[in-house]
Amino acid sequence: MENNPHPSIASSISEMKAKKRIALVAHDYRKPDLLDWAEYNKEILTEHELFGTGTTGGLISDKLGLPVHRFMSGPLGGDQQLGAAIAAGELDILIFFWDPLQAQPHDVDVKALLRIAIVYNIPLACSRSSADFLISSELLDKPYERYLVDYGARLKSLGKGK
């Protein structure tokens, strides 16, 4: 693993293993789409460790017969648990079929989860086609060096991280 990534790109590197830790999440009206997508990609998903929020994780486990580590339901703290797992380096990929047409009671948590996925530079798919591209990537079953930006240093330079 490279110790000195290009400073304009990152301040450190986090290595993902070949077996990825994939979070699968969907809002209510998107659950059927995620379940259909997961069933279509079951053979690939079998090779990785799966995570999900309460209901979605249970539905995927039941439909696919695969183990899914389950967090709480999204509105009850599951989205925050996912974000914490991303920040702790415990998740590698987030596939989140969120509903663009319906306001959620936990919209702030959803926004925070999407933001933390970007901050920690994990692959993120929010639609079926982006999930298709992600799951079919030749990088999926190989180790991968993920660049991390030190946002603390950036905030200090802006005078906000005192």
C-alpha positions in Angstrom: 0.0 0.0 0.0 1.3 3.4 -1.0 2.2 5.6 2.0 2.2 9.1 0.3 -0.8 9.6 -2.0 -0.7 12.7 -4.2 -1.5 15.6 -1.8 -4.1 17.1 -4.1 -6.0 13.9 -4.1 -5.8 12.6 -0.5 -4.0 12.7 2.8 -4.2 8.9 3.4 -5.4 5.6 2.0 -7.8 3.0 3.3 -7.5 -0.4 1.7 -10.6 -2.4 0.9 -10.2 -6.1 0.8 -11.4 -8.3 -2.1 -14.5 -9.3 -0.1 -16.4 -6.1 0.2 -18.8 -5.1 3.0 -21.9 -3.9 1.2 -24.8 -1.9 2.7 -28.1 -2.4 1.0 -30.8 0.2 1.9 -34.1 1.3 0.3 -37.0 3.5 1.2 -40.4 1.9 1.3 -41.4 2.6 -2.3 -38.0 1.5 -3.6 -37.8 -1.8 -1.6 -39.3 -3.9 -4.5 -36.7 -2.5 -6.9 -33.8 -3.2 -4.5 -35.1 -6.7 -3.8 -35.4 -7.4 -7.6 -31.9 -6.0 -8.2 -30.4 -8.0 -5.3 -32.1 -11.2 -6.5 -30.7 -10.6 -10.0 -27.2 -10.1 -8.5 -27.5 -12.8 -5.8 -24.5 -14.8 -7.2 -22.2 -11.8 -6.9 -23.6 -10.6 -3.5 -23.0 -14.1 -2.1 -19.3 -13.5 -2.3 -19.5 -10.4 -0.1 -20.6 -9.4 3.4 -24.0 -7.8 3.4 -25.5 -5.1 5.7 -28.8 -3.4 5.8 -31.2 -1.3 7.9 -34.0 -3.1 9.8 -36.8 -3.9 7.3 -34.7 -3.8 4.1 -32.0 -6.1 5.6 -34.7 -8.6 6.7 -36.4 -8.6 3.3 -33.1 -9.2 1.5 -32.2 -12.0 3.9 -35.6 -13.7 3.5 -35.7 -13.3 -0.3 -32.1 -14.3 -1.0 -31.5 -16.7 1.9 -28.2 -14.8 2.6 -27.0 -13.5 6.0 -27.5 -9.7 6.4 -26.1 -7.8 9.3 -29.0 -5.6 10.3 -28.9 -2.2 11.8 -32.0 -0.5 13.2 -34.7 0.8 10.9 -33.6 3.9 9.1 -36.0 6.4 10.8 -35.1 4.9 14.2 -31.4 5.5 13.9 -30.3 2.9 11.3 -29.1 5.6 8.8 -27.0 7.1 11.6 -25.6 3.6 12.4 -24.7 3.1 8.8 -23.0 6.5 8.7 -21.0 5.6 11.9 -20.0 2.3 10.3 -18.7 4.1 7.2 -16.8 6.6 9.4 -15.3 3.7 11.4 -14.1 2.0 8.2 -16.6 -0.9 8.6 -18.4 -0.6 5.3 -17.0 -0.4 1.8 -20.0 0.2 -0.5 -23.4 1.8 0.0 -26.3 0.9 -2.3 -29.1 3.1 -1.3 -32.3 3.2 -3.4 -33.9 6.3 -1.9 -37.2 7.7 -2.9 -36.8 11.0 -4.8 -40.6 11.7 -4.7 -41.5 11.3 -1.1 -40.3 13.4 1.9 -39.0 11.2 4.7 -39.4 12.0 8.4 -35.7 11.4 8.7 -34.6 13.4 5.6 -31.8 15.0 7.6 -30.4 11.5 8.5 -30.6 10.5 4.8 -28.7 13.6 3.8 -26.1 13.0 6.5 -25.6 9.4 5.4 -25.1 10.4 1.7 -22.7 13.1 2.9 -20.6 10.8 5.0 -20.4 8.3 2.1 -18.8 11.1 0.1 -16.6 12.3 2.9 -15.1 8.8 3.3 -15.0 8.2 -0.4 -16.9 4.9 -0.5 -18.6 3.8 -3.7 -22.3 4.9 -3.6 -25.1 3.9 -5.9 -28.6 5.5 -5.5 -30.2 4.1 -8.6 -30.5 0.7 -10.3 -28.3 1.7 -13.2 -25.6 3.1 -10.9 -25.8 -0.1 -8.8 -25.5 -2.2 -12.0 -22.3 -0.3 -13.0 -20.9 -0.6 -9.5 -21.6 -4.3 -9.0 -20.2 -5.2 -12.4 -17.0 -3.3 -11.9 -13.8 -5.3 -12.3 -12.7 -3.7 -9.0 -15.5 -5.3 -7.0 -13.7 -8.5 -6.1 -10.2 -7.1 -5.9 -8.4 -5.2 -3.1 -8.7 -1.5 -3.7 -6.9 1.5 -2.2 -9.5 4.2 -1.4 -8.1 7.7 -1.0 -9.2 9.7 2.0 -9.1 13.5 2.3 -8.3 15.1 5.6 -11.2 17.5 5.9 -10.0 18.5 9.3 -7.0 20.2 7.7 -9.2 21.9 5.1 -11.5 23.2 7.8 -8.6 24.6 9.7 -7.3 26.4 6.6 -10.8 28.0 6.3 -10.7 29.0 10.0 -13.6 26.7 10.9 -11.9 23.8 12.6 -10.5 25.5 15.7 
